[in-house]
Amino acid sequence: MVNLSKRDFITLLGGAAAAWPLNARAQQRMRRIGVMMPLVESDPEARAVAAAFERRLASIGWAISHNLQIDYRFASADGQRIEKHARELVESDVDLIVARSTPVLAGVLERTRTIPIVFAQVVDAERQGFVKSFSHPGGNATGISNFEPSFGGKWLELLKQVAPHVEKPGVIFNPAAAPYLDHFLRSIEAAAPSFAVKPVAIPVHNSIEIEHALDSFASERNAGLVVAPDAFTIFHRRTIIAGAAKHRVPTVYPFRVCAADGGLIAYGGDSTDAFRQAAWYVDRVLKGTKPADLPVQVPSKYPLVVNLKTAKALGLDIPAVVLARADEVIE
């Protein structure tokens, strides 16, 4: 048996602590992150995303109230609230901020270029200047960029497949929430001659304008809609879905949750999957990796979701080729 003096024991204990992996020690310390979404807290979409995010974090060793604290902020797709919450999170000196959507990321980046940021469901992050490149972000932000301009043509093609009678597709969007939309509109306009349609931009700024725009646009002969991928449209998705149903306007949406909430068809982002990916970034950054060194990811798959109940209400027969492609069919 080896006998150790009290001094030898303390020295040995100190050496063992120093040898303990830095990452393990860092993970044991309580860390604080902020998460901002352009929704309201009561929105089932917000709850589903938060639950998926926390489950993924737990699976890789981050336990709420044990070694991780999450401060959620819900901005309701409102610019002033985004600014207020961004200021609060930055001033509270969190270790990291998770930003969902382009307006939220832009608002946070205006407040800090030092606190690490992980973004999710941000459109074309490189073209918007949020990162230097996908492979080398170069700043304090990285994450998941979910759409690029060619989707505009894909949404138009999908609309014509499910509703061949459409001659005048409208593109509904909020200019403040979707500063990148010109790129999507160009994609739609480039594809338009192939489908013999004349697309129309429909800018809106609040729920009242959505209702008025749909009342007016629905009077157009053989109208259809493409909903832009922005924080405003996902926040106001139920207003758009209700208006499209009221006026029997075939509509293509960019997010799965829209079809789940009664929209005709959705092709694009899955928010819960995006936040599961975001959890991986959070883990890496909290363990010491700089956002500048973590390449931006794009989704490996964009789910196509068809709501047959809505199609039936609109008197549409969804083509077999579309159903065969669908990742999910809601009946």
Secondary structure, DSSP 8 states (H G I E B T S, - for coil): -----HHHHHHHHHHHHHHS-HHHHHHHS-EEEEEEESS-TT-HHHHHHHHHHHHHHHHTT--BTTTEEEEEEE-TT-HHHHHHHHHHHHHTT-SEEEEESHHHHHHHHHH-SSS-EEEEEESSTTTTTSSS-SS---SSEEEEE---TTHHHHHHHHHHHH-TT--EEEEEE-TTT-TTHHHHHHHHHHHGGGGT---EEEE--SHHHHHHHHHHHTTSTTEEEEE--SHHHHHTHHHHHHHHHHTT--EEEEEHHHHHTT-SEEEEE-HHHHHHHHHHHHHHHHTT--GGGS--B--S---EEEEHHHHHHHT----HHHHHH-SEEE-
